[in-house]
């Protein structure tokens, strides 16, 4: 079940593969995420010294928690297996791909981050995607009007 979705990710990147990663969170952050008080817009995943980190994701403070110095955009560590980290390191360095956070997922009472391996879309590719979406919408509308005629 998706808690928070990064809608811009699919429009800016062509996602080739996805996987789930665990997160190191504090208790109030978990409660805040369960209420969907977070944003993934502008966030990204980096691999630093063999460890993956979620950078610039905003998790709003939990209303009932006593947090005097809470940083909503702190860097959070991702929990991945060593083989996955090695594979992602190769993909990001040699194949010039990016790791894009797609959504926060609830998986058996645990909060996980769905991360996509993507390639940035060019401007003309984004325009083509919008054009195709509009054409599909117009065809569906036309088909619906034809059905009303019967």
C-alpha positions, 0 to 999 in steps of 0.5 A: 500500500502506497503512503506517499507517491512522487508523481514527478518522478515518472514524468521526469525519468524513464523508470527501468527497474524498481526495488524496495529498500528499508529505512532507518527512521525514528518513532515519530517519523514512522507515525507521521509517515503512516498519516502520509505527512511527507513529500518526495518531491526533489529528493534523490538517492545517493550511494556514499562509501558503500551505503545508500542514503535518501537525501532531501525527502521531507517527513513532517514532524509528528504533531503529538511528539515532543521534538524541539530540534527536529529536521524534516529534511535530514539524510536517512539511511537506506537498508539494502543487502550488500549484493544490491548495493554493489549492483546499484553502484555499478549501475549508477557509475558505469551505466549513468543511471539515477536512483529515484525515490518513487514512493513510501510503501507499507509492507507488512507493518514496515515502511519501505521506500520504493526506488526506481532505476531511471534514465532522465527524459529529454524535453522532446520525450516529455512532450511526446508522453504528454501528446500520447496521453492527450490522444488517448484521452481524446480517443476514449472521449470519442469512443464514449460518444459513439457508444451513446449513439447506439 
